[in-house]
Each structure stands twice: as structure tokens, then as C-alpha cells.
Amino acid sequence: MTVTYFRRYRMRYDLREGPLAEFETPVDYLLEPWSPRLLEDHAMAKYRSFQSEMDSNVFPSLVMKMAVSN
């Protein structure tokens, strides 16, 4: 039996440190608060983001279109 190890990097921010630094969005971007109507777009963006990444091997559900939106 072959064992494969993956090194994963953790990104995190301690919210007790206060808000993130202010930034400007690019001209063509719009920030919106979360809404259930964004679920399908969010699921597709997540699917496309992970489909060719190492995490898709560790977490196959990230690249399954049906599983991403659940």
C-alpha cells in the first residue's frame, strides 16, 4: 500500500486583532454582502478554484460540482 503525504498551508487571521487594512477593489469588481442567491455562483467559483489544485486530491468534494454547493 502506497502512502502519500501532502503539505498544506494554513491561511488565517485573528479577528481579535481588529479589521483588515482598507483596500480598493479593482474598477470592474463589486463587493456584496452574502445572500443565498449567490450560492450557485459561489459554488462554481469554489469548484473552478480547486479543480487543478493539490487540495482536490486531499478533499475530492472540492471538485465535485454537486458536492460543492451542499
N, C-alpha and C positions, 0 to 999 in steps of 0.2 A: 504494500500500500504506500503510495506516494503522499507526502505531506507538503503542502505549500504554505508558506508564511507571507503575509502582506504587512508592510509597514504603513500605518495610517497616520495622517497628520490631523491634529485637532485644532479647530479654529473656535475660539471662544472670547467672550467679552464679559467682564464682571459688571453688571448693571449698577452695582452699588458705587462704582467709580464715577457715575454721572453720565450724562448724554454723550453720544459720539460727537466728534467735531463736526461743525456745519460744513456742508459741501453744496456745490451747484450741480444740478443734473445737466447732462448734455441737452442741447436745444430740442432734439427730437424725442426726449423722454418725458414721462409724466409719472409722478408718484401718486398712488391711490391707497386709501386705507383698505384693509381686507374686506372682501364681500364674497358671499357664496357664489355669485355669478362669475367670479374669477377662477373657480375651481378647475374647470376644464383647461383653461389657458395655463394655469399654474402646473397642472399635471403634465401637460405636453412640454412645457419648458423644463421641468424636472427630468422627464424622460430623455429629452434631447441632450441635456447637460451631462447625464451619466451614461449614455449608451456606449460610449467608447472609452470609458474610464476604468481604472483599476477597481473602484468600488462596485462596478457592475458585476465583477467576479465574486466579490465578498457578499454583496447583497443583491442577488438576482432580481428581487422585486423592484429595484430601482429602474430596471429596463424592461419591465413588463407593462405595457400600456394599460391593461386592465387594473393591475395592482397599484399603480402609481396614484390613481385618483381615489383610492379607498383609504 
